[in-house]
Amino acid sequence: MLIPHQMLSPAALDGVIEAFITREGTDYGTEDIPLATKVWQVRQQLEAGTAVIVYDQETQSCTMQPRHRDAAHPGP
């Protein structure tokens, strides 16, 4: 189920974004990027519509993914 990011409070949205960033363990190369910068980058992707928040009822958790994937059926 897609969750419109505009429906979340700023604090809740930051929490979802931070959980996603720290869970993914994304490698940003040799440059250490502060968490606040990463949060801002993901928020920009949500605002631009290139990323979406997806809630999985089975696991009762949410994640983010690029818009180009089938957000209605996230799969592996």
N, CA, C and O of each residue as an XYZ file, in Angstrom:
304
protein
N       0.835     -1.152      0.000
C       0.000      0.000      0.000
C       0.899      1.239      0.000
O       1.812      1.351      0.817
N       0.635      2.154     -0.911
C       1.395      3.393     -0.964
C       0.916      4.350      0.124
O      -0.285      4.492      0.351
N       1.851      4.995      0.784
C       1.541      5.988      1.811
C       2.015      7.345      1.288
O       3.219      7.552      1.133
N       1.105      8.262      1.017
C       1.527      9.594      0.575
C       2.352     10.268      1.680
O       1.895     10.390      2.816
N       3.555     10.699      1.340
C       4.425     11.284      2.359
C       3.823     12.548      2.970
O       4.168     12.912      4.095
N       2.938     13.214      2.253
C       2.311     14.430      2.752
C       1.343     14.134      3.907
O       0.982     15.037      4.662
N       0.930     12.879      4.038
C      -0.005     12.495      5.093
C       0.698     12.302      6.443
O       0.035     12.225      7.477
N       2.013     12.225      6.439
C       2.769     12.021      7.672
C       3.181     13.353      8.270
O       3.437     14.315      7.545
N       3.243     13.407      9.583
C       3.777     14.602     10.234
C       5.259     14.710      9.889
O       5.880     13.706      9.542
N       5.835     15.902      9.978
C       7.269     16.030      9.696
C       8.125     15.092     10.545
O       9.090     14.511     10.049
N       7.775     14.944     11.818
C       8.555     14.063     12.702
C       8.416     12.602     12.278
O       9.399     11.860     12.264
N       7.198     12.192     11.933
C       6.987     10.809     11.497
C       7.719     10.540     10.186
O       8.329      9.484     10.017
N       7.658     11.491      9.263
C       8.348     11.329      7.988
C       9.851     11.226      8.200
O      10.505     10.374      7.598
N      10.405     12.086      9.049
C      11.838     11.995      9.345
C      12.180     10.630      9.935
O      13.211     10.050      9.595
N      11.322     10.111     10.818
C      11.563      8.797     11.416
C      11.569      7.688     10.380
O      12.422      6.801     10.422
N      10.621      7.731      9.448
C      10.554      6.720      8.392
C      11.793      6.818      7.500
O      12.397      5.805      7.148
N      12.158      8.034      7.146
C      13.336      8.231      6.287
C      14.600      7.763      6.995
O      15.407      7.042      6.410
N      14.779      8.168      8.254
C      15.979      7.775      9.001
C      16.055      6.261      9.165
O      17.131      5.678      9.037
N      14.926      5.622      9.447
C      14.919      4.157      9.578
C      15.317      3.506      8.262
O      16.076      2.538      8.249
N      14.808      4.033      7.165
C      15.147      3.496      5.845
C      16.644      3.654      5.574
O      17.304      2.712      5.136
N      17.170      4.840      5.834
C      18.589      5.104      5.556
C      19.487      4.197      6.385
O      20.434      3.613      5.857
N      19.203      4.076      7.659
C      20.084      3.274      8.519
C      19.891      1.781      8.279
O      20.828      1.005      8.467
N      18.704      1.368      7.872
C      18.449     -0.040      7.576
C      19.133     -0.472      6.292
O      19.660     -1.581      6.205
N      19.124      0.393      5.310
C      19.687      0.048      4.009
C      21.209     -0.019      4.023
O      21.796     -0.772      3.246
N      21.857      0.749      4.887
C      23.314      0.738      4.931
C      23.931      1.138      3.603
O      24.920      0.550      3.164
N      23.345      2.133      2.970
C      23.804      2.566      1.657
C      25.253      3.029      1.710
O      25.650      3.759      2.619
N      26.026      2.605      0.742
C      27.421      3.002      0.624
C      27.509      4.272     -0.209
O      27.125      4.285     -1.378
N      28.015      5.340      0.401
C      28.146      6.607     -0.296
C      29.587      6.854     -0.744
O      29.970      7.989     -1.027
N      30.373      5.793     -0.803
C      31.752      5.932     -1.265
C      32.679      6.367     -0.144
O      32.421      6.096      1.029
N      33.751      7.036     -0.509
C      34.763      7.431      0.463
C      34.362      8.663      1.263
O      34.960      8.951      2.299
N      33.360      9.387      0.794
C      32.922     10.602      1.473
C      31.864     10.264      2.512
O      30.875      9.596      2.208
N      32.076     10.733      3.751
C      31.109     10.510      4.820
C      30.040     11.594      4.738
O      30.340     12.778      4.893
N      28.797     11.192      4.496
C      27.702     12.141      4.345
C      26.879     12.133      5.628
O      26.452     11.071      6.082
N      26.649     13.313      6.220
C      25.870     13.381      7.462
C      24.441     12.869      7.267
O      23.876     12.976      6.178
N      23.866     12.313      8.334
C      22.509     11.789      8.292
C      21.521     12.859      7.835
O      20.626     12.571      7.039
N      21.669     14.083      8.324
C      20.748     15.159      7.938
C      20.765     15.395      6.429
O      19.725     15.693      5.841
N      21.913     15.269      5.807
C      22.018     15.437      4.356
C      21.320     14.292      3.642
O      20.622     14.508      2.652
N      21.504     13.084      4.135
C      20.847     11.921      3.532
C      19.326     12.048      3.649
O      18.598     11.756      2.700
N      18.850     12.487      4.823
C      17.412     12.686      5.022
C      16.892     13.713      4.025
O      15.848     13.506      3.406
N      17.604     14.806      3.868
C      17.203     15.848      2.918
C      17.142     15.293      1.496
O      16.210     15.595      0.751
N      18.132     14.485      1.120
C      18.153     13.913     -0.230
C      16.946     13.005     -0.473
O      16.318     13.071     -1.530
N      16.625     12.164      0.500
C      15.481     11.264      0.348
C      14.184     12.073      0.322
O      13.286     11.782     -0.467
N      14.086     13.082      1.180
C      12.891     13.937      1.194
C      12.698     14.610     -0.169
O      11.568     14.747     -0.638
N      13.788     15.028     -0.801
C      13.708     15.634     -2.131
C      13.190     14.633     -3.157
O      12.419     14.994     -4.046
N      13.610     13.386     -3.035
C      13.123     12.347     -3.950
C      11.627     12.113     -3.760
O      10.903     11.911     -4.735
N      11.159     12.139     -2.511
C       9.728     11.995     -2.250
C       8.955     13.174     -2.828
O       7.917     12.988     -3.463
N       9.456     14.375     -2.612
C       8.805     15.582     -3.126
C       8.758     15.582     -4.655
O       7.774     16.023     -5.250
N       9.812     15.092     -5.280
C       9.886     15.064     -6.747
C       9.056     13.916     -7.337
O       8.812     13.877     -8.543
N       8.630     12.992     -6.486
C       7.848     11.860     -6.975
C       8.689     10.740     -7.551
O       8.157      9.841     -8.203
N       9.995     10.774     -7.322
C      10.861      9.710     -7.836
C      11.013      8.570     -6.841
O      11.567      7.522     -7.173
N      10.518      8.771     -5.611
C      10.524      7.731     -4.587
C       9.160      7.720     -3.911
O       8.471      8.739     -3.869
N       8.776      6.570     -3.386
C       7.498      6.424     -2.693
C       7.695      5.648     -1.395
O       8.657      4.896     -1.242
N       6.763      5.849     -0.464
C       6.739      5.086      0.779
C       5.721      3.965      0.596
O       4.589      4.199      0.171
N       6.139      2.750      0.922
C       5.271      1.583      0.761
C       5.124      0.902      2.118
O       6.111      0.602      2.790
N       3.872      0.665      2.504
C       3.572     -0.046      3.747
C       3.215     -1.488      3.408
O       2.385     -1.745      2.536
N       3.852     -2.427      4.107
C       3.578     -3.849      3.915
C       2.724     -4.319      5.087
O       3.202     -4.390      6.219
N       1.462     -4.640      4.816
C       0.540     -5.061      5.873
C       0.974     -6.375      6.513
O       0.749     -6.589      7.704
N       1.587     -7.245      5.738
C       2.004     -8.553      6.262
C       3.073     -8.407      7.338
O       2.994     -9.053      8.384
N       4.072     -7.563      7.089
C       5.152     -7.364      8.058
C       4.915     -6.159      8.960
O       5.670     -5.931      9.905
N       3.867     -5.387      8.670
C       3.540     -4.168      9.404
C       4.730     -3.227      9.475
O       5.060     -2.678     10.526
N       5.367     -3.058      8.313
C       6.512     -2.169      8.232
C       6.436     -1.372      6.934
O       5.687     -1.716      6.019
N       7.210     -0.319      6.873
C       7.228      0.460      5.638
C       8.662      0.642      5.179
O       9.613      0.554      5.956
N       8.776      0.896      3.904
C      10.067      1.135      3.284
C       9.870      2.143      2.170
O       8.755      2.597      1.916
N      10.940      2.481      1.524
C      10.877      3.378      0.379
C      11.479      2.693     -0.810
O      12.351      1.833     -0.686
N      11.005      3.084     -1.960
C      11.550      2.519     -3.186
C      11.397      3.524     -4.308
O      10.586      4.446     -4.217
N      12.169      3.350     -5.358
C      12.036      4.240     -6.509
C      10.644      4.130     -7.114
O      10.041      3.056     -7.090
N      10.139      5.204     -7.645
C       8.796      5.230     -8.242
C       8.701      4.279     -9.433
O       7.631      3.722     -9.679
N       9.788      4.078    -10.178
C       9.735      3.268    -11.394
C       9.442      1.797    -11.134
O       9.015      1.091    -12.047
N       9.665      1.310     -9.892
C       9.298     -0.073     -9.560
C       7.803     -0.151     -9.372
O       7.145      0.872     -9.187
N       7.265     -1.339     -9.417
C       5.839     -1.542     -9.229
C       5.532     -1.401     -7.745
O       5.586     -2.375     -6.994
N       5.211     -0.188     -7.331
C       5.004      0.119     -5.918
C       3.800     -0.620     -5.332
O       3.759     -0.853     -4.124
N       2.834     -0.987     -6.147
C       1.665     -1.687     -5.650
C       1.991     -3.136     -5.307
O       1.318     -3.750     -4.479
N       3.032     -3.685     -5.949
C       3.467     -5.062     -5.720
C       4.983     -5.077     -5.584
O       5.683     -5.461     -6.521
N       5.506     -4.656     -4.407
C       6.946     -4.453     -4.250
C       7.823     -5.661     -4.516
O       8.912     -5.487     -5.062
N       7.429     -6.847     -4.173
C       8.237     -8.040     -4.478
C       9.689     -7.926     -4.060
O      10.079     -6.933     -3.445
N      10.503     -8.935     -4.387
C      11.908     -8.953     -3.967
C      12.769     -7.998     -4.744
O      13.972     -7.908     -4.496
